[in-house]
Amino acid sequence: MTSSDDSDIEMTDINEDQTKSQRGSRWIPRRKPNTMTKSRKSALDKLPVEVRRMIYKELLVNPVLGTMKAIEADTEFGVEAIYGLTPAILRTCRSIYVEASEIPVKSSTMTQARSWKVLIDSYVDDIDHHQQFYKFCRAVCDARPKKIEIVTLKTGTGPPNPAQVGRLGICRSWKPWETLAPLTMLRNVGKWTIRNEYPPFLHEIDGFYPDAVVWNSHEPGKVLTRMLQNLVQSDRPVERIFPMREKLIILAESFERYLPFKMDMNFRAPLNMRSNLRSHPEDIHELNMLGYKRYTEYDVPNPHRNKDGNNDLEESLFQARNADLTMQNLSFKQHREEAIKGLRLQYKRLLDASKKLKSFKSGRDKFLERKDSAFTHLLLLIEQYAAEFERKKNPDTAAEFRRQKRRFDNLRATWPREIMLAKLDRMMEDQEFDEFETVALKVEEDMDKQVAGVTAAWRDLFKADVYKERFCQYRFDVVALRRKRVVRDSDGE
């Protein structure tokens, strides 16, 4: 009994000691070793290879692309369509790239069309089919098509009922040589045919009898057909108007500093849509993306293209655009000459103002002797140089700018060059010349940079003239154009 009581006492003491030790210090339990290992495979890797390839194909391949259905008018595909593809998966990891990269390669999403069948309406309507045919010839002119089949559609008069008037195209029609003029851009065409047919929609109208209509054929005569065939199948040199017009637009844009006004010089609207009050819808979308949404909300956003007509330069560019779309080479070069006449005079004034400014700065000793007076003369020359960048305006354009004076004054006050000129003006009034030379140099470099762009555009203006018949009566300062204007890039410093 005694031994039993002693053992009970010892056990009680041990329990008390354990309780005290747990109260006095924190008890840390021992962790059990984790016997399960984490899988390094992603959820995608755990799927079968066949399923993974189906996922890759869904993300990287669109079944419509690469087929004729992608360019049909009744589908939701085309230039502005969103195809819902996710090529970013190829950048996930190397293993996915190796496995998925072969999917778009084997599933061809592009095809090269070498044979074309073109249906042409000879009448002019709101859609302007003539311009569409022009764009087609422009797109394939360097592709050397194997076959082009031209189908000119007949137009009719005297339909059985008034509901079919709009579908028969009873309106002003182009002459055959006007309709087919864009073909002169093509060379090295393999096979070329042309024929005249009834419009395809006639077969879809119930109760329509083509024999009850007087049909007008727009098929070209034998002489014109033979001439076009010999031309498009030959390898003769060709002078295309659209690259010459692109050079002219680049030159005109180099004189303009405001981006929306530059874009308006393209005149991308169709021939029968002059659209002086609004930009082309493509331009409006692009302007919104670039942060110029407010520009499109004004009644007359661009005074150079106002209610009463275009400014002189814009009118010349507008007529040059029309000559380009109607393939009138001589007319284009005449309107190009009109645009060059005004731009060349302004360019000459810019070169003279730049020369006077640099000549004044070359007298460094005199400049340092009378610093305050020299800074005043320097500011005058800089302001005269800046004023020469102002484009010439006809009375209607000047009146529209005056009507919106507050808008354009506030706008120009935010431009970097004008901000620096205002800073020089304040320095002159306060007689604080510590940073005057530095700011003046930045303004000069900014203006020289624009003049350098104008000079480069002058040099490239006639590079697309294959026939070397410029029809331009104005002589150019060859030395000035060949001289490279070195301008230090202030952004790179």
Secondary structure, 3 states (H helix, E strand, C coil): CHHHHHHHHHHHHHHHHHHHHHHHCCCCCCCCCCCCCCCCCCCCCCCCHHHHHHHHHHHHCCCCCCCHHHHCCCCCCCCCCCCCCCHHHHHCCHHHHHHHCHHHHHCCCCCCCCEEEEEECCECCCCCHHHHHHHHHHHHCCCCCCEEEEEEECEEECCCCHHHHHHHCCCCECCHHHHCHHHHHCCCCCEEEEEEECCHHHHHCCCCCHHHCEEECCCCCHHHHHHHHHHHCCCCCCCCHHHHHHHHHHHHHHHCCCHHHHHHCCCCCCCCCCCCCCCCHHHHHHHHHCCCHHHHHCCCCCCCEECCEECHHHHHHHHHHHHHHCCCHHHHHHHHHHHHHHHHHHHHHHHHHHHHHHHHHHCHHHHHHCHHHHHHHHHHHHHHHHHCCCCCCCHHHHHHHHHCHHHHHHHHCCCHHHHHHHHHHHHHHHCCCCCHHHHHHHHHHHHHHHHHHHHHHHHHCCCCCCCCCCCCCCCCCHHHHHCCCCCCCHHHC
